């Protein structure tokens, strides 16, 4: 099964494109704030963050959203996503 993680985001008021909802609605509570419905590997949540960035570009959203990710061992990660980048801000040991 591998190392599993859950996540949540801060609450922002925006509508995401239909393709985003169609792709992610089975794994993620939508709309914002987003949160995981269950645990997944980090690569899944990284793909979600990349898609969030693509959606921001598409709708010309000029702000950011923070993803807080918690691993099954309690390790925390914080990512900031805006239309320019997906940036890892924090990793705890």
N, C-alpha and C positions, 0 to 999 in steps of 0.2 A: 504494500500500500504506500510506503514512503512517508516522508514528512508532510504533515497536513496542516493547513492554516485556514483561519476565518478572517473576515475583514468587515469594516464599516467605514463610511465616509462622513465628512461633515455635511450639514444640511444646506443646500443651495437651491434656490428656486429657478428651475429651468426645465425645459422639455427636451428630451433626447430624441434623435431621429428614430423612425420606425424600424430601420434595419438593426439598430442597436438593441431595441426592445426584443425584436424577433430572435436575435442571436443569444441574448443573455437572460431572458425572463425565467428560464428553468433553473438557473443557478443563483440568481441575484434578485433580491427584493428591489423593485423599482416603483416609482421614480425616486428621486433624491429625498432623503439620504439613502444611498445604496448600502446594502449589507448582504453578506453571503447567506444562502439558505442552508448550506452545509459546508463541511471542510473539503478543501481541494489542495492540490500541490501549488507551490508558488508560481510555477510557469503559467498556470491557468489565470491567476490573478494579475500577472504581468501582462498577459494578452488582453485582459479586460482593461487595464490601465492604458495600453496602447490604443484600444478601440475608443476609450473615453477621449483620449487626445484627438483622434480622428474625428469624433463627433463634434468636439469643440471647434475644430477647424471648419467643419462643414457648416455649422450654425453660426460661425463667427463669434463664439463666446470668448470674451477677453479676460476672464477671471481664472481662478484655480479651484481645485478641490483636493482635499487631503485624504489619503487612504491610510487607515491604521490597520495593520495586519498583525494578528497574534498567532504564533505557532503553537503546536500541541504541547510544547515544553515551556510555554510562557514567554518565549522570545518575542520581542516587539520590533516591528518595522514601520516606518512612516515614509510615505511617498507623497510628493506634490506633483499634480498633473495639471498642466495648462496647455494651451495650443502650441507652445514652443517646445516643451520637453516633458519627460517623465523622469523625476529626480528622486533618488533615495536620500532622504534627510537623516534617517536614524536607523540603526540596527543595534539592539542590545544583546549582551551575552548572558 
